[in-house]
């Protein structure tokens, strides 16, 4: 049986589109079921409320009924990036209409699996052109588009904020990162250049698996501050990293608020929730016929400073009032 809209539904839909533009809920959702494949290198834990939870909410507000008109297949790598190609293949086997990737590594795994199914990435922290994800920012031209946190890695800004918090510029820094992440090379370069401008030493500590974390912290005995990459392996271990930093009374600055919510001291970075809200609109537009290649890659424009008062107190740090006034969020 062929679905045909009645005259009233057509008029209502046209009125809505004229009033609200391309993000207006469409009668297309009621015409068929769409299937979305979601790939994350992280863990389906409390952080999911800030990522796929925001995506679901955004799509619901646009008229999609989750598990009814829109089916979502999820795959989570739990910090094990080597499993991403297999998980991407599993998602494609479900014949999705659209694919959503979290970061650059996940996007590359999906890109290697399909050149035709639309892909939207949510939080790429590397230049999408240099990473080979898209041909151009304004008009990507292929089957993939999305939202960038980079190429500004902002380590200079983070070190400045950490200096304000501890009351002095740190001179012996360490950077904790995962070499398996597509964005790591650029992130490390930015951190190294930021430290050099301050005349500070910077030691690189690589973590390839959860088992490497204890060993990495063993190399921090002569360091006076720590920089922690936002990576899905490190994100799955965010509580342990925050705890180890606290045990060593080591001030640490992070890229994302979820790391501070887990007990970290301070973070400065793009608002991922905003990415996922905008991402829902992109998914909606593509499912209603927009060409992925015509949708520009969007550069993050909103950045948030988050401070954990409890973590500061445990380190014996008094947060300057001027810094508290600048914070977007203060964890009590």
MIDRENMAR-701351 format. One record per residue (C-alpha): residue number from 1; y, z, x. Coordinates in steps of 0.1 Angstrom, whole numbers. Layout:
resi c2 c3 c1
NUM Y Z X
...
***
This chain:
resi c2 c3 c1
1 0 0 0
2 34 -10 14
3 61 16 13
4 94 4 -3
5 125 25 -6
6 142 26 -40
7 178 16 -45
8 191 52 -45
9 174 61 -12
10 188 29 4
11 224 37 -8
12 221 73 4
13 208 62 38
14 236 37 43
15 262 62 33
16 248 87 57
17 248 62 86
18 284 51 79
19 295 87 79
20 276 101 108
21 266 72 130
22 234 67 150
23 223 104 149
24 222 105 111
25 187 114 96
26 170 82 85
27 146 72 57
28 125 58 86
29 109 93 91
30 94 92 56
31 81 56 60
32 56 65 87
33 44 90 111
34 57 88 147
35 39 103 177
36 57 119 207
37 40 127 240
38 56 156 260
39 48 161 297
40 60 192 316
41 51 204 350
42 57 239 339
43 40 265 317
44 41 269 280
45 56 304 282
46 89 320 271
47 109 292 289
48 95 267 263
49 119 281 237
50 148 267 259
51 131 233 264
52 106 219 239
53 117 245 213
54 153 231 215
55 139 196 213
56 119 204 182
57 148 221 165
58 171 191 172
59 146 166 158
60 141 188 127
61 179 188 121
62 178 150 124
63 153 149 95
64 119 148 113
65 93 171 99
66 73 184 129
67 35 180 124
68 42 158 94
69 64 128 100
70 65 135 137
71 34 145 157
72 39 160 191
73 12 160 218
74 20 184 247
75 7 186 282
76 16 213 306
77 7 212 343
78 13 250 349
79 30 243 382
80 1 221 395
81 18 188 401
82 -14 171 412
83 -26 171 376
84 4 151 363
85 -12 116 366
86 -42 128 346
87 -21 145 320
88 1 113 316
89 -31 93 311
90 -42 117 284
91 -9 113 266
92 -11 76 266
93 -46 77 252
94 -31 92 220
95 -10 60 216
96 25 76 214
97 56 59 201
98 77 76 227
99 73 99 257
100 94 128 269
101 93 141 305
102 110 172 317
103 119 165 354
104 118 137 379
105 82 142 390
106 69 142 354
107 91 111 347
108 76 93 377
109 41 101 365
110 48 86 331
111 66 56 346
112 35 49 367
113 13 50 335
114 34 27 313
115 61 0 315
116 64 -5 278
117 64 28 259
118 99 44 258
119 104 74 281
120 132 100 279
121 136 124 308
122 154 157 302
123 164 173 334
124 162 151 365
125 180 168 393
126 181 137 416
127 200 104 413
128 179 85 388
129 187 51 405
130 178 62 441
131 146 78 427
132 136 45 412
133 136 57 376
134 162 33 364
135 180 2 377
136 215 13 365
137 231 44 350
138 252 27 323
139 224 4 311
140 190 14 326
141 174 -19 315
142 138 -7 313
143 117 16 292
144 132 48 306
145 165 67 302
146 175 103 300
147 196 132 314
148 205 141 350
149 214 174 365
150 220 157 398
151 231 142 421
152 254 172 425
153 230 199 437
154 258 225 438
155 244 247 466
156 279 251 481
157 291 265 448
158 261 288 444
159 266 302 479
160 303 308 471
161 294 327 439
162 267 347 458
163 293 356 484
164 317 368 457
165 290 390 443
166 278 406 475
167 313 409 489
168 308 388 520
169 295 353 530
170 258 355 539
171 251 343 575
172 213 341 576
173 201 321 546
174 167 309 535
175 159 282 510
176 127 283 489
177 115 250 476
178 85 229 466
179 80 197 487
180 59 182 459
181 90 178 437
182 107 144 438
183 141 160 440
184 133 184 469
185 144 162 498
186 179 157 483
187 182 194 472
188 173 206 507
189 198 182 523
190 226 195 500
191 216 232 508
192 216 225 545
193 250 208 545
194 265 236 524
195 252 262 548
196 265 243 578
197 300 241 563
198 300 279 562
199 286 283 597
200 255 299 583
201 219 296 595
202 194 282 570
203 157 284 571
204 135 262 549
205 104 278 533
206 80 254 515
207 58 266 487
208 31 241 476
209 11 265 455
210 13 300 440
211 -8 312 469
212 20 303 494
213 46 326 479
214 36 358 496
215 34 341 530
216 68 325 524
217 84 359 517
218 70 371 550
219 94 347 567
220 124 364 552
221 126 396 573
222 157 385 592
223 175 368 563
224 204 383 543
225 203 359 512
226 179 336 495
227 184 302 477
228 157 293 452
229 151 258 439
230 145 252 402
231 111 237 403
232 82 240 378
233 59 256 403
234 86 281 412
235 95 285 376
236 60 295 366
237 62 321 394
238 98 332 386
239 90 368 378
240 70 373 410
241 98 357 431
242 124 378 415
243 103 409 420
244 96 401 457
245 133 395 463
246 141 428 447
247 115 446 468
248 130 432 500
249 165 441 486
250 174 404 492
251 202 389 471
252 190 356 457
253 208 328 439
254 190 304 415
255 197 270 399
256 189 279 363
257 194 307 338
258 157 311 331
259 152 324 366
260 178 351 360
261 163 360 326
262 130 366 345
263 148 392 368
264 167 371 392
265 202 381 404
266 225 351 397
267 223 314 388
268 246 285 385
269 235 251 371
270 234 227 342
271 228 239 307
272 193 226 300
273 195 235 264
274 223 210 259
275 202 184 276
276 174 189 251
277 198 189 222
278 212 156 233
279 176 144 241
280 166 150 205
281 193 125 195
282 181 99 220
283 145 103 208
284 157 99 172
285 177 68 180
286 148 52 199
287 123 59 171
288 147 43 147
289 150 11 167
290 175 16 196
291 166 0 229
292 158 25 257
293 173 1 282
294 207 1 264
295 210 39 263
296 229 52 293
297 216 80 316
298 238 110 308
299 252 131 337
300 253 169 330
301 289 180 323
302 284 216 313
303 274 242 339
304 267 278 333
305 270 310 354
306 245 337 345
307 245 372 361
308 218 399 358
309 236 433 359
310 203 452 362
311 193 432 393
312 227 438 408
313 225 475 402
314 190 477 418
315 204 461 449
316 234 485 449
317 259 457 442
318 290 462 421
319 298 430 403
320 335 422 406
321 353 420 373
322 367 386 382
323 332 373 385
324 320 389 353
325 350 372 335
326 338 338 348
327 302 343 337
328 289 324 307
329 262 350 302
330 256 386 316
331 221 401 313
332 224 438 308
***
